[in-house]
Every structure is written in C-alpha cells, then in structure tokens.
Amino acid sequence: MPDIFPVLLCGGSGTRLWPVSRKSFPKQFVPLAGQETLFQSAAERMRGAAGIASPLVITNSDFRFIVAEQLAVAGIKPGAILIEPSARNTGPAILAAALHLAADDPEALLLVMPTDHSIPDVAAFQAAVAVGVPRARAGQIVTFGVRPDRPETGYGWIEVAGAVVEGEAQKVARFVEKPALDRAEAMLAEGRYLWNAGIFLASASVLIAAFEAHAAELVAPVREAVQGARKDLEFLRLAEGPWAGAREISVDFAVMEKAANIEVVPFGAAWSDLGDWNAVWRENGSGTVRQGAVTAIDCEGTLLRSEVEGQHIVGIGLKDLVVVAMPDAVLVADRSRAQDVKLAVAEMKAKAVRQAEVFPRDHRPWGWFETLALADRFQVKRIVVKPGAALSLQSHIHRAEHWIVVSGTAQVTVGDEVKLLSENQSVYVPLGAIHRLANPGKVPVVMIEVQTGAYLGEDDIIRYEDIYARGDEKGPAR
C-alpha cells in the first residue's frame, strides 16, 4: 500500500510576480517556465515513484475549482482537497494534513511541498526523497537543502552540522533567516550551508508530536477543525469556528527552528522558488528571454513577456530590464529591483487600485470571463463556458443582459423558455428575469455579454440553483 503522501500547499498572496500573479490568481497557477503550471509540476513531481499515494492538496475556497481543474488537466486524481476557511500560514495547514492522514495511518509519511517552486530534474528530486525515507521512518523530520551557487539574500539557509555530503541525511545545526549580502557571501564560501527549499518529509505521528511539543496551542483548534470537516462536492471543508482559533504562524517558526530531530538531505540539482522576475529570467535561460508575442532588437539581460492577445511588445536596446504586459497593467522594472515589485503592489493596494489584487480573467468552475469594456451604466464581457458546464440559475435586480454566441452552441434558459443558440445568435435577458447559460456540447462556448443598468457590481445576483454548491457566494454571471 502507498505510504508516502505528497502534501501540496496551495495558497499565496500573488505580489512578487505581479502583474501575471495576483491575490486572486497567484503564480502557482501560471505557466512561468514551460507549458505546465507550477502547481501541475508539483502535483506530478513524485508520479511513478515507489510507495507514492495520490496527493493531498491544502488550499482556500477561492482556488478550489482552479486546483481541481488543473489536476484534471494533468490527469491526477487527488486523495483529498482540504479547504482552509481562512489563511493561517503553513503551520496550521501542515498540522491539519497530518491529523487528517493520521486518522487512517499515524505512520503515513507526509512529503510537504510548496506548489510555486520549480524543480526541473524530477529524477534527482525523487532520488533525494528516497534518501530521506528511512530517516523519516526512524522518527526524524527530514528537510531538503539546495546546494547554493550564489550568495542569495532572498532565501532562508540551513547550516549543516559538519561538511555537506551528497546522498546522506545530515544533522541540522540551525536555520538562518534571509541574510544580508555579506553574510550570504560568507556562508557560500564556508560550504556548510544549503538553501532552505521549504520541503520536508516526516510521519504524521512525528509531526503531530512536534506541534504538541513546540506549538501546543495550535493542536486543539486544528484537531477540532479536522474532526468537524464537512464534504462539499469533491472538497473537504475544515470547520470554520475552530479554525479561526488557530494562530497564524509558519511551520518554520512553529516547529522546524525548535525541534531537535531535524535532518537535511542535500539536493544538488536545479531549484528555484521563482520568487521574483529576476528568478523567472534566470529560470528561462537568462540572456534575452522572450515570452509571448515579442520582438527584441539589441537587448541584453532582459525579460520581455506579453500576456495580451493581439498586442506585441517591441524592445530596442534594453539592458537588464523586466517588461511584462497584461490586458489591464504593464510592469517595467530594472531586474536588480525585482524584489521591489511587492512594494509597488502594496502602494497600489493603499490607493485601492483594482489591478493590485484582482486578475483580469476571472476563473470560475464553469470556465472564465473577462471585462472588455466598462463605463457608466454598461459593461461588456467575454464569457467562456467549458463543455458540460453550466452557470447557476440566477437573476439580477439592477441590470439587464444581452448575450451573443460567437462560438459553440449554448443552452439558454430565460424564464420558462429553454432554447439552443448557435454562433451569431443572441438573446435578451430582461432585468429581474430568472436565467441560466449552459454548454451541452463538446467544444467551449464563447459568448459576448452586454450588461446595462444602474448598478453593475459583483454582488448583484440572486442564485436559485447551482451545480457547484456555492451557496450564497457573490459574483456576476456565475
């Protein structure tokens, strides 16, 4: 029977890789290096290795359908998708995973991984995990430390007790927070330090015991939240009341920096947390990196990325810059200032700039939509509905809608009438009419929606039926 459970941590604030990554759609769901998203790569990382169970995912309510869809596209059936009622950092999340798995097998091994890191050499990673397995079964908490190749100040470091030896689990002397440059240069030269990859392996029982010893105040509320979890479609929602009583704290501060039974396995292959645009530039081969519709002339050390259909970026004579174009925002930055993107996001949030957190394409369980034009008393959207999917049966108090199908065949309900609309056909949905849009076909439905009315806000919806069991969540055309 499989006894190693990949635990995929899937939260994130989406600030450091803005504008491609945002609070509503963080970087793990974006293809940054290749065709797969970082989340899909993490979910596939242990596929085919001996003793590996289906992954357990911990995410929040906003991302649950994105997680389910990206797993389905990758052909991966999760063991469980746990939904956090609110963000509590990695400590409570990992404890919840351990308690969930311990209910069936206290000695199950958890391989805890962030889902926003890049590890191209899967075989090397699986080999490193294999080194750690016997130590984890012996009661150790095994971390994985990356061989540093530069004095990186954006990572935490691990000091090894003794010389670093490849292929062996070694005692951890201490963890070092993100160092200043001179300290990072000294640690690199000493050779006894590794980058902290934020990945670790331990049994459920050992993890629970570590929390009981070093962060005991978390155990009772998280245990109650797990025991009170309820099924919601293919998800498992942790109980909201007890979860709110869990302190927000990282697993490093809660356990890792305090426990004595910590060992580290060196990992010598490529790894990156893709923590800023400079890291994305480096991950894609450095030089001049072109992504999307881009032309670069006499550019050096520059990343040019276009995410906009019908828009072409032209760079001439650029050096050491990052240029990223989205439909609603453009970033131009010196690569050496890539870490400061989060400062720009914070300033935009303080000014209530919508682009700071909200992604232009709004993903839903049935597909997605984006706003093409917005003005006083009207809004124009493009809506894409996946095959077999359906929006909720709904009505609006303040707006009417006009739907034009431009691709595929839509099943439209307006009041008591149900009919099929094919390409270039349209229907009017009067203010207050109960309506629904569905896709009964095998290709996506693409539709243009024109809204008119005195109020076009996200919360103007009354939902009567919904196959996705979203209760009283608010949102347009869902």
N, C-alpha and C positions, 0 to 999 in steps of 0.2 A: 504494500500500500504506500502511496506517496506520503512523505512525512516532512517535506520542505515546502513551505507556503510562501511564495512571493507576496509581500505586502506593499502595495503601491500607494504612496502618499500623493494625493492629487488636490492640492489647494493652490495658493499663490495669490499675490497681490497685483502682478502684472505691471510693475513700474519700471523695471530696469531695461526692458526691451520695448518700451513704448516707441512708436505707436502701433506696432504689429501685435504686441502683447498688452492687454489691459485687464483691469479688475474683472470685467465681465467675460474675458476670453484670454486667459494667461498663456504663457509661452509653451507649456507642455502640449497644447492642442494645435500648435503651429508647426508646419514643416520648415525647420530652420537649416537643416543640413541633410538634403536628400528628399525623397518623396514621402517617407513616413513622418508622422509627428513624433515628438519626443516621448509622449505618452505611449504611443503604439510600440515604439522601440523598447521602452522599459518593460511593457507587458510581454514582449516576445523574447526578452533577454535570456531567460532560462529555459525557453522551449526546447524540448528534446533532451535535456539533462536528466540523469537518473534521479528518481525519487521526488520529482517536482510535481506539486499539485497545481490546480487551477489558481490563478492569482486572486487575492483578496484586495479590493480597492477601498480606500477611505477618501471620501470627497464630500462636497457640500451639495445642498439642494439645487443650487443654480447650475452646477456642472453635471448633474446625474445623467441627463439624457445625452450630453456630449460624450461622456465616458462610455455609456452603453453603445452608442453608435460607433465610436472609434474602435471599440473592442470587436464589435460585429464585423466591421470592415476588415479588421486584421484576422478574423476567423478564430477569435479567442472567446471561450465561454468562461466567465469569471466564477469563482467559487462563491463569492458574495460581494456586494457593493454596499458598504456601510455609509450611511448619510449622517454627517455631523449636523446637529441643529444650529450650531454657531461655531465660529473659528476659535479654537483653544490651543493652537500651536501643536507641535509634534508630540509632546509628552502625553497628553490625554489621548490623542489619536492612536498612538502605538500601544498604549495600555489597553485601549478598547479592543484593538485587534488581538492582543494576547489573551484577554479574557474571553473573547468570542471563540477563539480556537481552542483554548484550554477546556471549554465546556465539553468538547469531544475527545481531546487528547492533550493533557497537560504537557507532554513531552514533544509535541509538534514543534518543529523549528520554523521560526519566522525569519525570512530574508527581507529586511526592511529596506526599501529603495525610494528615493525621490524620483519623480517622473519627469523632471525637467533637466536631466543631465544627459550628456552624450558619451557613450562608450562604444566606439565602432568595432572593437575586437571582441566579439561575443565569446569566442572560444577561450581567449585569455581570461575573460571575466569568470566564465564557468569553472575554469581550472583553479582560479583563486578561491572561489566559493568551495570547491571540493577540498582544498587545504583546510579551510575553516570548519568544515562539518564535524570532524571528530572532536575538535576542541569545543565546539558548541554543545555537542552531545555530552561532553565531560563537565559541563556546567559553566563554561566561560561565555562572556559576551564578546563576540568577535567583530572587530571593525575592519574596514578595508582602507588602507592608506596608499595614496598615489605617489609614485616617485616624482619629486618636483624637478622641473627643468628650468625654472626661473624664480627669482625672488618675489613671488606673487603676494601682494598685500590684501587681495580680496578674498582669500581663503583662510579657513582655520587650519592649523597644523597639528600634527601628532608627534610627540617626542618618543622615540623607541628606547627602551631600556637596554642599551648595548648597540652593537653595529647592526645595520639593516641587512637581513639575509633573505634573499628571494626564496619563495616556496616554503616558508616556515611562518607559523603563527608565533609572534613575539610579545613579550610583556610591554604594556604601555606605561611609560613613565609619567606623562602628563599631556593634557590638551592645551594648546596655545591659541588664544583668540587671534583674530586678524591682526598681524603685526605691522609695525612701521617698516619702511623700506630698509633701513639699516639693520634692523633685527632680522628681517626676512633674508637679507643677503648673508648674514652671519649663520643663520640656520641652514641655508642652502650649502654653504661652504663646509659646515660641520659634518653633514652627511648622515646625521642620526634622526632626521625629521622627514615626515611624509605629509602630504596634503590630506586633510580630512575630507573624505568623499561623502560623508553622511550616510553611508551604507553599513548595515551591521546584521549579524546573524546570531540568534540565541533561541533557546527553547522558551515556550510560553511560560512555563513554571519559573524559570530563572528570571525572566523579565518581570513577572509579577512580584517575585520576591525582592527584586532590586527596587521596584517602586515602593513596596511596603517598607523597605529599609531606609530609603532616601527621599521619598516624596509621598509619605503615608497619607497626607490629606487628599491626594487625588484618588485613592483606591476606592473608597466608599461611593462617591458620586459617579465615577466612571462605571463601577460594577453595577450600580442601580440602573444607569443608562443602558448598559448592555442587556441586563436582565429584563428591562422594560421595553426593549426594542420591538417595533411592530413592522409587519410586512407591508410594503407599498409597491405593487406591481413586482418588478424583479429586484427591488431595492429593500434594504433593511434600515429603517429609521431608528436611530438611537433616541431614547426617551428624553424629551426636551427639558423637563423640570430638573431631574438630577444632573444632566449635563451642564446646565447653567451654573451649578455649584462647583464645577471643576475649575481650578486655577489655570490661567493661560500661561504655559511655560514650555520651553523646548525640551526635548529628551536629553540634550547635552547638559543643560543646567539641572534638570531634574535628577538624572541618573548617571550619565556617562562620566562626568567630571568628578563624581563622588565614589563610584563603585571600585572595588579592588580587583574584581575578577574580569578585567578588560585586557584583551589581547588584540593585536593588529596583524593582518596579513598584507604584506607589500604587494602593490599592483603596479607593474611596470609598463603596461600598455597605455594608449592614449585615453584621456578622460578630460571632460570639461563640464562645468556646471552652466556653461553658456550664460554667465551672469551679467554680461553687458554686450554691446555691439562690437566691441573690440574682440571679445571671445568668439563671437559669430564669424567675424572676419578671419580670425586665426583658424577656426574650425574648417572653413571652406577654402583653405589653401593659401591664404594671405595674398600678397601681390595686389592686383586689382580684381576684386570679386564682383561679378555681375549676377544679379538675380532678378529674373523677370525681364520686362521689355526695357532694355538698357543699351546705350551706346557710350563707350568710354574712349576718349582720344587723349593720349599723352597723360594718363592718370597714373598715380603711383600710391600704393598702400591704401587704397580707397575701397570702401564697400558701397555699391550702388544697388538698391533694391526697390523694385516697383511692384506694388500690390494692386494696381488700378488697371482695370480693363480699358483699353483704348487710350492709355496715357503712356508716353515714352519718356524716360529720363535720359538726358544727354549730359555727360560730364566731360569738360575740356580742361586739361591742365590742373586737375585736382590732385592734392597730395595729403595723405593721412586724414581723410575725411570719412564720415558716415552720412549717407543720404538715403533716407527711407521715405517713400511716398505711399500714402494711403488715400482713399477717397475723401476723407474729411480732415486729414492732418499730414504735415510733412516735417520730418526731422532732418536738420543739417547740423552736424556737430564735428568737432575735432575728435579724432579717435582717442587721443590721450585724455579727453574729458568724458569718455563714455559712461563712467560711473556716475556722472552728474545728471544723467537723464532723469533719475528718480527725483532730483531736486526740482527739475522743471515740472514733473508731474505733480509734485506737492504744491508748487506755486499755482498751477492751473486749477487744482482742487480748491485751493483757498479762494480763487476767483470764480468758483462754480462753473468752470469751463467743462462742458459736457464730454468733450473728447478725452479728458483726463482719465476717465474710467470706463466709459461706455464704448463698446466696439460698434463700428458702423453696420456690420452684418449681425443681426440678432438671431441666434440659433434657437430653434425650438424642437421638440421631439418629432414633429411632423415635417421639419425642413428648416427653412430660414426666410427672413425678409430683410430688406434694406430700404431706407428712405432715399428717394431720388430727388424730391423737391419738397420743401416745407415753407409755407408762408401763412399769413393771417387767413384763417378760415379754409385752408385746403392743404392736403398732403398727398404726395404721390409715392407709392411703394412698388417695389418688385417683390413678389412672393413666389417661392419655390416649394412645392409640396411633393414629398417623396412618394413613390409607388406604394399603394396600400395604406397610406396615412390619411388622417382627417383632422381638421381643426375642430375645436369644440363647437357645440350648438350654442349660439350666443346672440345677444342683441346689444345695441348701443343707445344711450339716452340722448347724446348730443350730436351725433354725426350720421350722415348717410354715406353709402359707398357705391361705387360703380366699378365692376370687375370686367376686365378684358383678358381673355385667354390668348396667349401668344404661342404656347407650345404645349402639346399633350391634350388630354381630354379630362375635364373636370366634372365632378358630380356636384351640383349646386342645389341647396335647399334654401328657399325663401318662403317663409310662412308655411302653407300646406303644399306648395308646389315643389317637386323634385325633378330636375332635368339634367341632361348632359350638355356640356358646352365644349365644342372643339375649337381649334385655332381660329382666331379672328371673330369669335362670337363673344357677346357680352351680356351682362345682366345688371339691373339696378336694384340695390338693396335699400329700401326706404328707411328713414330714421325710425328706430323702435322695432323694426321687423326682426323676427327670430330667423336666423340664417346659419348656414354651415357650408364649408367648402371641403370636398374630399377628392382623393385621387384613386379611382378604381382600376386604373390601368397599370402598365408595366414600365412606363417611362415617366420621368418627373413632369409635373405640371408647372409651367411658368405663367404667371399672371401679373398684370399691372392693375393695381388698386388705386383709385382716386377717392380720397375722403374729403367730404365737405361738411362744414358745420361750425358752430360757435366754440366748440371745445374739442380738441384732438388729442387729449392727454392719454397716457398709457393706461390709466385706471378707468376709462370709460368702457366698461364691459360688464355684462351680466351673463354668467355661464350657466347653462341648463344641463348639459351632458358633456362628458369629456372622457374619451377612451384612455387618457393618460392619467386620470385620477389626480388632477392638480388642484382640486378643492377650490378655495377662493383666491388663488394666486391671480395677480392682475397682469394685464398686458393686452396689446391690440391684436386683433385678427388671429387669435390662437385657438 
